[in-house]
Amino acid sequence: MELEKIAADLYREFPKNAEKLSREMERLSGLLEETGAAIMMEIEKEKYRKDKDLEQLRQYRRIYRSVRKELESVEQCRAQFSREQSLLKAERDRNALERIDYDAFRVDETVPYDLSSVITNKKPAAFSLYGQKIDVDSWKQMLLQTCALLNRMNPMLFTSLEMDPDLQGRKRPYFSRDGVGLDTPAKIPDADLYVETHVSARYLKKMISKLLGKYNIPEEEYLIYLKKDFTTLHEETYRVRRTAPEQENKEQSSTEEQLSFSFDSDGNWNG
């Protein structure tokens, strides 16, 4: 179909019309499937008649193949429309994110938080241990600087952490002397160890908590300071975006149902 070739232009210049066309193609797809099923019923009836008309049977099969070909064409067009819709929405989302005023999400950097605080969707400003405050730009840097500080406090104890069974993840260790076995290793400053940095915010807190435990340091001595809190932004972005996969899955399910029957080149039912 020619519409398949201009789907992108339609969605960019005439999105409302493109949506209407998409819905009409869905209806057309259903009608073609219904028509194909009706033709197959006649083919089956004709095949088992004692005085079957071979010419009529061949005619039915020709019609069926034409309908089937048109159905496939419509489905390909619908799939292209769906892809273009998703691409355009993703582009609009990116443009919206580029216009976000990230300074609006700044928080008071002097407020301390402990390790029980939720840090997901937040950006760190610093951490402190026994009152020694260290500025950081990311959670990865906070983990590295925490390790570096503990290494300076007791290098021998820190080196022994590589083989500590309590510091082994379910799939990989926390530490490695050469980085082997880690998914995303990072060299700890002034230490002969690499640490795993591909971890979630929750897991990062768990790692730091275990490290403090090895040093017999009370968790309340470790404080976190935040720079930005993107929680509301994340919730809004998730709310807007999650509708796209749901709609895509619904359309895919509809397509699978419509194409659930199949026939060979002679019009015999395979499904």
N, C-alpha and C positions, 0 to 999 in steps of 0.2 A: 504493500500500500504506500502511496505517496506521502500519507500523513506521517508514516514512520520516519521519513527523511527530514521532515520539517518540525518534528516534535519539539526540538530545542527552541526553535524560533517562536513557535506557538506559545510555549510556556513563558518565554521571556517577554514577548510583546503582547500576547493576548491570553493571560493565564486563566481568566474566567471561562473563556471559550474552550481552552484546552481541557479544563476540568469537565465541562459538559461533554466534549467529544469522548473523553475517557469513560465517562459513565455510559454514554450511548454505545460505545464499543463493547462494554461489558454486557449490555443487553443484547447486542448483535451476536456476541459470542454464545450466549445462552440459547438464542433462537437457532443458530447454526447447529449447535449440539443437539437440540431437540429435533431439528430437521434430519440430521444424520441418523439419529436413533430411529426415526420413523421410516426412513429409507431402508435401513437394515432390517426392520421388521418385515417389510415387503419382500426384501431379498430372501430372507429365511423362509417366508411362506411360499415363494415361487420355487425355491430349491427343492422343496419336499412335495410339490404337487406331482401327481402321476403324469399329467399331461402338461408339464412345465414348458413355458415358452422361453426358449434359450435366448431369443433376440430381446425379449422383454427383460430377462435377467441381466443381459449385458448392458442394456440401457440403464437399468437401475444402478448397476455398479459404476458406470461412467458418471452418472449424476452424483453418486455418493463420493467418488474420488474428487469431484469438483468442489463439493461442499466441504469435504475434509481439508482440501488445499486452502480454501478460503478461510476456514476456521483457524488453521495454522498461521495464516497471514495476519488475521485479526489479533491472535494471541501475541505474535511477535511485535505487532504495533503497540498493543497494550503494555507489553513489557518495556518497550522503548519509552513510552509515555511515563511509565512509573519511574524508570531510571532518570529521565530528565527532570521529573518533579523532585526526586530525592536530591539530585545534584544542585538544582536551583535553590532548594531549601537549605542545603549545606552551605552554599555560597552566601546566602542571606544571613545565616547564622554567623559565619565568619566575619562578614562585614559588620554585623551588630556587635560582635565581640571586640572588633578593632575600634569601635566608637565608645567603648566602655571607659568611663573615668575611674581608673583603678585607685586613684587617690581618695575616692569617696569611700573606699573600704579600709582605710587606715584606722588603727585602733591605738589606744594609749599604750605606748611602749614601756611605760614605767610600772605597769601592773604585772605582778608576778603570778605565774600559774605553776601548779605542781604536776607531777607525772600522772596524776589521776584525771587531769583535765583532758577534754576532747581537743585534739589538734588537727583533725582532718579538715581539709579545705582552708587551712590557715597558713600564713607565712611567718617564719620566726624572725625576730630581731636580735635575740641574744639568749644566752643561758648563763647561769651562775652556779658555782659549786663552792660551798663554804665561803660565800660572799665574793668570790672572784668572778667577775662578770666578763664574758667574752662575746663580742659581736659576731653574728653569723648572717648569711644571706639565704640559706636554704637548710632543710632538714638534713640533707646529706652532709653539709658542712658542719652542722651541729654535732652529728654523730662522729665525724672525723676529729673535730676539736675536742670532744668529750674523751675519745680514746687517747688522743695525744696528751691531754691533761693527766689522765690516769696513768699513762706510761711514765710521765715525768715524776709522778708521786711515788711509783714503785715499779721500775722497769722489769725486775725479775718476776714479780707477780704477773705483770701484764703479759710477758712473753709466754708464761705457762698457760694462758687462757686459750691458746691455739688448740691444745689437746683436752681442754676441760669438757667433760661429757654434758655439762649443763648448758654449754654454749654451742650446741649442735642443733641445727634446725631439722625439720622432718625430712627435707630433701638435700640439704647441703649445710656445711658448717658456717658459723659466723665469721671465723677467722682462718687465714691461711698464710703460710710464710711466703709462698710464691704466687698466690692468687688462684692457683689451680683448684678447681672444684667450686669456685664461687661464680655466680651468674654475672654480677656486675661488681667486680672487685675495685677497691680504691686504696691506694697506699696511705697508711696512717703517717702523718708528719713525725719525723724523728723516731720512727719505730720500724722494726724489721717484720712487720705484719701488714697484711691486707685485710680489709673488712668488707663484708657483703653490704652493698648500699642499695640493692634492688629490694626494698622492703616497704611495706605500707606504714602509715603514720602509727597505727596501733602496734605493729610489730617493732617499730623503732623504739617506742616507749618501753616495750617489753625487753628489748636488748639492753637499753640503758639501765633499766631497773635491775637486771641480772648482773650487769657490770658493777653497779654500786654495791650489790649484795656481796660480790667477791671481795670488795675492799672494806666491807663492814661499814659502809657509809649510809646513814639514814636517808631515806628518800626525800625527807623534808628539807635536806640540805641542798637539793638540786632543784633549781627554779628555772622556768621558761618564760621568756618575754616575747610577745607577739608584735608583728609589724602590721599585718593586714588579716582581715577575716572575710573570706569569700563564701561563707556559708549560704547567705541569701542568694547570691549570684548563681551558685551551683544548683540550688534548689529550683530556681526559676528556669535555668538552662535545661535541667533534667526534665522538668514538667513539659516544656515546649517540645523537646526533642523526642521524648519517649513515644509520642503519638505516631511518629513516622514509621518506626518498625512495626507497631501494632497494625497500622493500615497496610503496610507492605505484606505482612504475614497473612492478613485477611484476604488480600488480593491474590497472593500465592495459593492459599488454600482453595479459593474459588476457582482458580485456573486448574489446579490439580483435579478438582471434582469434575470440571467440565471435560477434561481430557482423560478421564478415568477409563473410558472405553477406547479400544484400538482394534483395527482390522488390518488384515493383510491386503496385498495388492488386488486380490480377487474379491475383496469384500467379505471375507470370513471373519467372524468375531473371535478376537484373541483374548479379550479381557473378561 
